[in-house]
Amino acid sequence: MNSWEAMYFDLNEKKLLRLAEEARALGVDCFVVDDGWFGHRDNDRSSLGDWHTDRKKFPEGLGAFARKIHAAGMQFGLWFEPEMVNEDAAFYAAHPAFVVRPPQGRYSYGRGQLVLDFANPACVDAVYAQMKTIIEQTKLDYIKWDMNRDVTEAYSPYLASQGRSQKEFYHRYIQGVYALHEKIANDFPHVLVEGCASGGGRFDAGILYYAPQIWTSDNTDAFARLDIQAGCALAYPMACMSNHISAVPNHQTFRKTSLTMREHVAVFGILGLELDLCQCAPKEKEQLKRAIAEYKAMQPLILNGTLYVHPKHEGWRAWTAIARNKATYLTGFYSTVADLRVSRNERVCVPGVEANAKYTIEGCSIDGAVLKAGGLRVPLRFNGANGEMAVLKGDFCSALTWKREKTGDEDVFKIPGWLLVGRGDERPAKRRLGRKTIRKHHGHVVSDAKGGFLRRRGA
C-alpha cells in the first residue's frame, strides 16, 4: 500500500494510521509512506535533502509510527529522492558545493529542485548518513528510490577540484549512485529497494542489481498500462514490474476503468494499492480483499514466471503468464474499445503446447496438435445482440477472477471464468463446470508436466 495517490502531501500520522488499518484488513503486507514525510515538505518545491522527520506530521517521530505499522503485522517502507536537493533545505545551506551546476552562468531547475553531485564521494557519504539514521530508527523494510528530474548543465565542482575532465561526469555520477546502493545493501541487506525515477525512468540491468523491483510507470491508468507493461515485458520479467491499483477517474489520464480491469492488469507483476481506501465502498473493499488473497495464491507463477504478450487485436488484448517450469499457464483477456464488428471465433495460441501431448480441457481430452494449431477461443464480446452470452461488454473491461481448489491429491487452480488445461497423463479434474460457466470463460490455466524457464538472477 502506497500513500501517494491516496493523500499526496496532505498526510499526517492519524490519517496514515487509518489508511494502514484499512490496508491491513484487506491483507496488505507492506505499508509505504511516499513523498511528504520529511523536512517541511508540504509541496514539491521544498525540503529535498533534509531527510529527517517532519514533527508536525509525526509528533512522536517516524520511529514510533513505524513501530505501530510493524505491530499491525506489516512491513514499513519510505520514499526517498537521495540525488536531489531544494534550495530551502538545510542540507543545501551546509553544502552548496554539492550541487551539479557550472561555476558561472545560468543553470536549470526541474520540479523546483537541483541535482546533487554524486560524482563526489563526500556528497554520497553525507546523504547516506541521514538515510542510515532513518533506516535504523524505523527498522525500515523497503525504500522507494525516486529521481524526478533530468541532469542538465552537467558540471561537477568536485571533478573540477580534482583536475578531472568533465567528460567523466556521467560515469562518475552513476558510480556514486551505485556506491550509495552498496552502502545500504551492506549495512541493511534485508531492505528491498524499488527504483522509480518518475516511473520507469531508470530501468536497466545495472540498476536491477541493486533495485530488483522497478516502479514501471507513474501512469497507473489500466488501459495505458496494457502497452506500458507489454513493452516492459519484452526485456524484463514480471518479478521486477511494480503495478498499482489506483482510483478513478485516473489521476494521470482522467479515464474511468472498472476496478476489475484495474485489478486484472496490475496482477501481472508486483501488485500494490495506491488509492484512498477510506473512501472506498464496502463492496470495493471486499473485491480488493479477494483480489489480494487470490494474488498471493498466484505469486509463485507471477514472480517466478515470464509474460507472453499476444499480438494486438482490434478491440482486445491478451497476456499469458508462464511458470518457469511451464507447469502452469495463465491467460487473461482485456477489452479495450467496444465494437459491434466482433467475430464469434477469435482465438489465441497457448504458448509452449506440445503437439504430441494429450491435454485435458474441463475433463475433455484434446490432442496437443489441435490445441497448438487452433488455440483457445477468446471470450465472446458484445455485439448488440448477444447480451446473455457475451462476457466482455463495453469499453475497458475484463473478467479475470480466480481461486484455488484442491482436487484429489492435486493442487490446481480452479478459476471462475477460466479454462483448466492439463496433460493427458495427469489426473483430470473431478468436477466440471456447467454450460453457463463455460460461456463465461475468458482465460486459461494450462498444466504441463515438462519445460523450463530461464530465470533472472535472484528471481
C-alpha positions, 0 to 999 in steps of 0.5 A: 500500500502506497500513500501517494495517490491516496493523500499526496502531501496532505498526510499526517500520522492519524490519517496514515494510521487509518489508511494502514488499518484499512490496508491491513484488513484487506491483507496488505503486507507492506505499508509505504509512506511516499513523498511528504514525510520529511523536512517541511515538505508540504509541496514539491518545491521544498525540503529535498535533502533534509531527510529527517522527520517532519514533527508536525506530521509525526509528533512522536517521530517516524520511529514510533509510527513505524513501530505501530505499522510493524505491530499491525503485522506489516512491513514499513517502507519510505520514499526517498529522492537521495540525488536531489536537493531544494534550495530551502533545505538545510542540507543545501545551506551546509553544502552548496558545493554539492550541487551539479551546476557550472561555476558561472552562468545560468543553470536549470531547475526541474520540479523546483529542485537541483541535482546533487553531485554524486560524482563526489564521494563526500556528497554520497557519504553525507546523504547516506548518513541521514538515510542510515539514521532513518533506516535504523530508527524505523527498522525500515523494510523497503525504500522507494528510490525516486529521481524526478528530474533530468541532469542538465548543465552537467558540471561537477565542482568536485571533478573540477577540484580534482583536475578531472575532465568533465567528460567523466561526469556521467560515469562518475555520477552513476558510480556514486549512485551505485556506491550509495546502493552498496552502502545500504545493501551492506549495512541493511541487506534485508531492505528491498529497494524499488527504483522509480525515477518518475516511473520507469525512468531508470530501468536497466540491468545495472540498476536491477542489481541493486533495485530488483523491483522497478516502479514501471510507470507513474501512469497507473491508468489500466488501459495505458498500462496494457502497452506500458507493461507489454513493452516492459515485458519484452526485456524484463520479467514480471518479478521486477514490474511494480503495478498499482491499483489506483482510483478513478477517474485516473489521476494521470489520464482522467479515464474511468476503468472498472476496478476489475480491469484495474485489478486484472492488469496490475496482477501481472507483476508486483501488485500494490494499492495506491488509492484512498481506501477510506473512501472506498465502498464496502463492496470495493473493499471486499473485491480488493480483499479477494483480489489480494488473497487470490494474488498471493495464491498466484505469486509463485507463477507471477514472480517466478514466471515470464509474460507472453504478450499476444499480438494486438487485436482490434478491440482486445488484448491478451497476456499469458503468464508462464511458470518457469517450469511451464507447469502452469499457464495463465491467460487473461483477456482485456477489452479495450474499445467496444465494437459491434464488428466482433467475430464469434471465433477469435482465438489465441495460441497457448504458448509452449503446447506440445503437439504430441501431448494429450491435454485435458480441457474441463475433463475433455481430452484434446490432442496437443496438435489441435490445441497448438494449431487452433488455440483457445477461443477468446471470450465472446464480446458484445455485439448488440445482440448477444447480451446473455452470452457475451462476457466482455461488454463495453469499453475497458473491461475484463473478467479475470477472477480466480481461486484455488481448489484442491482436487484429489491429491492435486493442487490446481487452480480452479478459476471462475471464468477460466479454462483448466488445461492439463496433460493427458497423463495427469489426473483430470479434474473431478468436477466440471463446470456447467454450460453457463460457466463455460460461456463465461470463460475468458482465460486459461490455466494450462498444466504441463508436466515438462519445460523450463524457464530461464530465470533472472538472477535472484528471481 
